[in-house]
Amino acid sequence: MNDLPIHIMSDGIELSFLLRKFIEKKISALSRFSADILSTQLVLREKSGAKGLLSVKARLALPGRDIHGNAAHGNFYAAINQLVTRLARLSRKRKTRYKKRVRRGRKLHSPDRIPTPNLRKQRRMRHIEKLSERSIMSLSPHVAQT
């Protein structure tokens, strides 16, 4: 998806043309997991307090809840690869969760089909009947069994 709006903000770091193209290529590959991505925001910065670590944070704007991810590494390319891996995993989780919800909602029973009674309920009813028979037998005078 080439027309995916990607907003890249760099905090105190000069963003090269090659790095920008690399980010666009990697982020647009995420559209195979969720084709309904509205926009993407990335923030590139040096991690404060950690010498040599670079941090990348991203937010995928989607219908419903957004997906957030972050990664830190000594190299921006490696950090972006880690970030894309995490976002892909979260996108797959979102996609399967959505499919399960849709699948669960489609279970419709036709009116001519008689629903089978719950097996657990049947067993419980038999157990209660047996208990009541035992209590009746214990209260009644003992009859010699033949």
C-alpha positions as CSV (number, residue, x, y, z in Angstrom):
1,M,0.0,0.0,0.0
2,N,2.0,3.0,-1.3
3,D,-0.5,5.7,-0.4
4,L,-0.3,4.9,3.4
5,P,0.4,8.2,5.1
6,I,3.5,7.9,7.2
7,H,4.5,10.7,9.5
8,I,8.1,10.5,10.6
9,M,9.4,12.8,13.4
10,S,13.0,12.8,14.3
11,D,14.0,14.3,17.7
12,G,17.5,15.7,17.5
13,I,18.5,13.3,14.7
14,E,19.0,14.1,11.0
15,L,16.8,11.8,8.9
16,S,18.5,10.6,5.7
17,F,16.7,9.9,2.4
18,L,17.8,6.2,2.6
19,L,16.5,5.8,6.1
20,R,13.2,7.4,5.2
21,K,12.7,5.1,2.2
22,F,13.6,2.1,4.4
23,I,11.0,3.1,6.9
24,E,8.3,3.6,4.3
25,K,9.1,0.2,2.7
26,K,9.0,-1.6,6.1
27,I,5.8,0.1,7.3
28,S,3.9,-0.4,4.1
29,A,4.6,-4.1,4.3
30,L,2.5,-4.1,7.5
31,S,-0.6,-3.5,5.3
32,R,-0.8,-7.3,4.5
33,F,-1.7,-8.0,8.2
34,S,-4.2,-5.1,8.5
35,A,-5.3,-3.5,5.3
36,D,-7.3,-0.9,7.2
37,I,-4.4,1.2,8.5
38,L,-5.4,4.8,8.4
39,S,-2.0,6.4,9.1
40,T,1.3,5.7,10.8
41,Q,3.3,8.0,13.2
42,L,7.0,7.3,14.0
43,V,9.3,9.0,16.4
44,L,13.0,8.5,16.1
45,R,15.3,9.7,18.9
46,E,18.4,9.0,21.0
47,K,17.5,7.2,24.2
48,S,18.1,9.5,27.2
49,G,20.5,8.2,29.8
50,A,21.7,5.4,27.5
51,K,24.8,6.1,25.5
52,G,24.6,4.8,21.9
53,L,21.0,3.5,22.1
54,L,18.5,4.8,19.6
55,S,14.8,4.5,20.2
56,V,12.0,4.1,17.6
57,K,8.3,4.4,18.6
58,A,5.3,4.0,16.3
59,R,1.6,4.2,16.4
60,L,-0.6,2.6,13.7
61,A,-4.0,4.4,13.5
62,L,-6.7,1.8,12.9
63,P,-10.4,1.7,13.2
64,G,-11.1,0.9,16.8
65,R,-8.0,0.6,19.0
66,D,-4.6,1.8,17.7
67,I,-1.5,-0.3,17.8
68,H,1.6,1.0,19.6
69,G,5.1,-0.3,19.5
70,N,8.6,0.7,20.4
71,A,12.1,-0.7,20.0
72,A,15.7,0.4,21.0
73,H,18.9,-0.6,19.4
74,G,22.3,0.8,18.6
75,N,21.5,1.0,14.9
76,F,18.3,2.6,13.5
77,Y,17.9,-0.1,10.8
78,A,17.9,-2.9,13.4
79,A,15.6,-0.9,15.7
80,I,13.2,-0.4,12.8
81,N,13.3,-4.1,12.0
82,Q,12.5,-4.9,15.6
83,L,9.7,-2.4,15.7
84,V,8.1,-3.8,12.5
85,T,8.3,-7.3,13.9
86,R,6.5,-6.2,17.0
87,L,3.9,-4.3,15.1
88,A,3.3,-7.3,12.8
89,R,2.8,-9.6,15.8
90,L,0.3,-7.2,17.3
91,S,-1.5,-6.8,14.0
92,R,-1.8,-10.5,13.6
93,K,-3.2,-10.8,17.1
94,R,-5.7,-8.0,16.4
95,K,-6.7,-9.7,13.1
96,T,-7.3,-13.2,14.7
97,R,-9.2,-11.6,17.6
98,Y,-11.4,-9.8,15.2
99,K,-12.0,-13.0,13.1
100,K,-12.9,-14.9,16.3
101,R,-15.4,-12.3,17.3
102,V,-17.0,-12.3,13.8
103,R,-17.1,-16.1,13.6
104,R,-18.7,-16.3,17.1
105,G,-21.3,-13.8,16.1
106,R,-22.4,-15.7,13.0
107,K,-23.5,-18.9,14.7
108,L,-27.2,-18.9,13.7
109,H,-29.5,-21.9,14.2
110,S,-32.1,-22.6,11.7
111,P,-35.7,-22.8,13.1
112,D,-36.2,-26.4,11.9
113,R,-33.1,-27.6,13.7
114,I,-33.8,-28.6,17.3
115,P,-30.9,-27.6,19.5
116,T,-29.4,-30.6,21.4
117,P,-29.7,-30.3,25.2
118,N,-26.6,-29.6,27.2
119,L,-24.9,-32.8,28.2
120,R,-23.7,-31.3,31.5
121,K,-27.2,-30.3,32.4
122,Q,-28.5,-33.9,31.6
123,R,-25.8,-35.4,33.8
124,R,-26.6,-33.0,36.7
125,M,-30.3,-33.8,36.5
126,R,-29.6,-37.6,36.6
127,H,-27.4,-37.1,39.6
128,I,-30.1,-35.1,41.4
129,E,-32.7,-37.9,40.6
130,K,-30.4,-40.5,42.0
131,L,-29.8,-38.5,45.2
132,S,-33.5,-38.0,45.7
133,E,-34.1,-41.7,45.2
134,R,-31.5,-42.6,47.8
135,S,-32.9,-40.2,50.3
136,I,-36.4,-41.6,49.7
137,M,-35.0,-45.1,50.1
138,S,-33.3,-44.2,53.3
139,L,-36.5,-42.8,54.8
140,S,-38.7,-45.7,53.8
141,P,-38.8,-48.9,55.8
142,H,-36.3,-51.4,54.6
143,V,-37.8,-53.9,52.2
144,A,-36.1,-57.2,51.6
145,Q,-34.6,-57.2,48.2
146,T,-35.1,-60.3,46.1
